[in-house]
C-alpha cells in the first residue's frame, strides 16, 4: 500500500512509546497500493532490529470492527497472515493524524510476477482454509458491498467516460451479472467471509512457499465462489486477459480438496469470474475519475479480462474434480 497521509516522526515516536517494540531506527513509505497509508518501521532493542508495518486507515474496512477478531482467528489457526500487534494497554488500535492505525509484523517474501500452477494451487488451498476457519464469524460480518446496486450505480457514472465499444461491453457485462445475482439458485450458493482482494500484490512467497497474505480490508460476507473468481482473474489470466485453463483448474482443484465445491458452484464459476472482473473494472474506473490519488491501477487490465470472459466460456466439468 502506498502512503497517502504523511507520518511525522514525532507522532510516530509518541506512538511507539505506547508499545513494547523498542526504539525507532528508521521508517519509510511502503509502495504499491491505493487505499490506505502504509509505512515500514524499523525498531531496535536488546533483541536486535525488527521491521513492522504501520497502517493508517484512510477509510473504514469492509469488515468494520470485525477486522481485528478476524485476523486474530486466522493467526490462531496458523494461517500465514500478519497478526495485529497490541500496545502496552492491550489495545489493537491507535490513532495518528485522525486515522485509525494498526501495527503488524512485516512478513518475509516477495510478490509473484509470473504465477505457475503450483502458486495457483497454494492460493486455492489458502482460500479454502480461510473460508473454513472464518465460518464462525460469517453471520456477524457485514455484507460484501459490491452487490447489484453497487454495480449499477457505478455503471451510471463510468459508462459516459468510455469509448462507445467499451461502454457497450460494460453495460452488457453488468446486465449479465445483475441477472446472475438475482437468481434464487445463486442466492443459495455457499456463503461466508471472503477476502475479496487476493491479488498477487497481496501475497508473499519465498522458495519454500506462501509466507503471507496481506490486506484484509475488503473482507466481508459474500459468496465463497466470488473469492475464487477474484483470485483466478489475477493469478490465472494471460496477458490478453484470457483465463489459462491449466492454472485455473489447478487453483480450483486445490481448493476443492479442502472445501469441496458443490456442483452449482462449478456451473456458475465462469459467470462469477465475469462478476469479479466487472467489479474491479468499475472500481478502477471510479478511482480514475476521483480526486487525485497517490496511485491508480490500470482499468484496461480488467476491461480485457471482461472482454475475454464474454467471448470465451470456461467450461468446468464435475468429473475433473473426482478424487
N, C-alpha and C positions, 0 to 999 in steps of 0.2 A: 504494500500500500504506500502511496506517496504521501508526502507531508503537505497538508493544506493550511493548518494553523501553526504559527510559529511557537517554538518552545523555548522561552527564556531560561538561561542557565540557572538563575537564582530561584526560579519556581521549581525547576527540576531538582535542585539540591534540597529545597524545602520539602518536596515530596519524598525524596529518598530517605530523609531523616525519619519518616514515619514507617519505614520498612527496615527489616534486619538483613539488608543485602550488601552492605559495605559502602565504601566511598565512591563518588563519581570520578571516573578516569577520563572518559570522553563520551561523546554521543554524536549521532549523525542521522539525517533523514533517511528513511527506507524508501526505495523507489519501486514502482511497478503497478500501483493500484489507483483507484479513482474516487473512493468514497470516504475513507477515514484518514486521519493523520497518524502515521506510524513513524517511530524513531527507534533505532538501535541504540541501546545504552550499555556502556561497559562500566562495571563496578568492580572494585577490588577490596579484598580483605585479607585476613590471615590465611585463608584457604586458596588465595590466588584470585585471578580475574575471571569474571563470567559476563556473558552478554545476555541482556534481556530485551524484550520488545515492549515498548510503551505505545499504547493505542489510545488516541483521543477520538471519541466517537463524535462524528460530525452530524449523525442522525441516529435515532433510536434503532437498535437491532430489531429485525422482524420478530424474533423470539421474545422481545421485551425483557422482563425480569427473569425469564426462564433461561437466558443465555448462560449465566454462571452455573446454575444447577445442571444444565445440560453438559457443559464442559466437565464439571466435576464427575458426573456419571460416566462419561466417556473415559476419563482418566482412571477412575476406579476399575473399569472393565479392561484396562490395558490397551486401549486404542491409542495410536500414535498421534496425539494432539498435544498442544501446549497448555498445561493447566494454569489457571489464574492464580497468581501469587497474592496471598493475603498480607495486609500490613500488620503492624505490631498489635493493633486492636482486633485483629481477626476479620477485618472488612475486605471484601474483594474489590471494591470501587473507591476511587479517589476522584478529585476534580482539579483540572488545570484549565485556565482561560475559559471557565464556564462550561467546559466539556467534561462529561463523564469519562474517566480514564481507567484503563486496565493495564496491568503488568503481567507478563508471562515470560517463561524462559525462551531464548532463541534456539530453535531446533536446528540440528545439523542437516546437511543435504543440499541438493540443488534441484532446480526445476528441469523437467524433461522437455526437450525441444522436439525430438522425433520419437514418439512413443512406439514401442514394439508390442506384440501380442502379450508378452509377459507383463509389461507395465499395465496394460488394459485388464488383464486378469487380476492383478493386485488391486487396482481401483475397484473392480467389481466386488472382490471379497471384502474390501473395506466398507463399501456401501452396504453390503448385506449385514455385516457385523454392526455397523452404526444403526441401521434400521431395527435390528433385533434388540440391541442394548437400550435404545431410547424409547421403546414401546411404552414403558411405564409413565412417560411424560407426555405422551401424544395427546391425551384428552385435555391437558391444561395448556397446550401450545396454541398460539394464535394461528388462524388460517393463512396459508400462503397467499400473499397479496396479488399475485399475477393471475387473477381469475378472468372470466369473460368480461366483466365490467371494466377491469383494468386494461385489457387488450383493446376493447372498443374505444375507450376514452383516449388512449394514446394514439390509436389509428387516426382519430379525427384531427389530431394535431399534426401527426407526422406525414400523412399522405400528401398534403398540399405542398410539402417541401421537396418532393421527389420527382424525378422524371416520370413521364406517363407510364412507361412499361414497368418501372419499379413500383409505382403506386398501385397499379393494377395487380401486380403479384402480391403485394402486401395485403390489399383488400381481399383478394381471393383466399389467401392463407388464413387470415383472421376469421373469415366466414367459415372455413372448413374446421378450424379449431373450436370456434364457438359452438358449432353443431356437435362436435365431439363431446365437449364438456357438458352439453345439455342432455346427453343420453343417460337413461336410467341405468343401463348396464355399466357404463363408465363410472357413474357415481358410486357403484358398489365395488369398484376395484379396491384392493388393499391400500389403506392409508396409514400414515404415521408421520414422524418427524423427518423432513427432508433437509439435507444440507443446502441444496438449491444453487450451489455455485462451485462444484468440484471440477474446476478447470485445471489445466496443467500448472498455471501460476499459483494455484492454491495447494499444491502437493510437492513434497520434497523427497528425493530419493538419494541413496548412496549405492555403492556397488553391492551392498547387502540387501537392498530392497527399500520399501517405503519407510521413511523415518518421520514423516509428519504431514498432517492435513491441516490447513490453515483456514481462517476466515469463515466463521460460523455465523456471521451477521445476517445471512439470508435464511437461516434455519427457521422452520415453521412447519405447521401441519399441512400435509398435502398428499397427493398420490405418490406412493413409493416409486412407481414407474417413471414419474417425471424426473426423479433424481438420476436414474439410469440414463434417461434420454439426454439430460443436460451434459452428463459426463461423456456419453458416446459422441455427441456432436463435436466436442473439443478433442477428445483423445483418439477418436476413430475416423475422423474425416480427413480426406486427402486435400491437396492444395486447391482443388476445384470445388470443394465443399461436399463431395460425394462420400458417403459412409463406406469405409473399407470393410467388406463383409468379414474377412478373417479376424480383424481386430475387434469388430463389433460382437461377433459370436463368441470370441474369447472372453470378453467382458461379461456378456450375458450368462454364459455357461458357468463362469467362476462365481457370479452372484447366485445363480440357481443352485449351486452345490451347497450353499449355506442357508439361503431362504428361497425355497422352491417357488418359481414363478407359476402362477396359475395360467390356464390356457388362454383366458381372456387377456391377461397381460401380454402374452406373446402376440395375440391378434392385434392388439392396439399399440404395440411398441412403435411401428412406423409413424403413426399419426401423432403419438406423443413426442417423437423426435422432431416432427414439424412444429408442434406446440412449443417445445423448448426453444427451438431456433427462432420462431416468431417473437417469443417473449424477449429474447436477448437482442434481436434486431431492433425491436421497438425501444428497449431500454437504452441502447446506444444512440438511436436517433434522438431520443429525448435529451440525452446528455449533450449531444451536438448542438441543440438549439437552446440549451440552458445558458445562464450566465457563465462567464469564463470559468473553466475547471482546470485543475492542475494537469490532468491528463485525460484524454478522450480516446477510447478504443474504436477501431475502425468498424462502422456499421456494415460496410460492404462485405465483411467476412461472413456475417450471418445472412445477408441477402443471398450470397452464393449458396449457402447451406440450404436456405429455404427453397431456392430455385431447384436445387438437386432433389430435395425431398418431393417436390411437386412433379418432377419429371421421372423419378425412379422410385419404385416401391420396393423396399427391402422386405421380402417375404421371409418370415421366421416360422420354421416348421417344428412342431412339437417333438417330432421324432429325433431332432438334433439334440434334445436335452435328456434323452434317456440315459441313465447312469447305471 
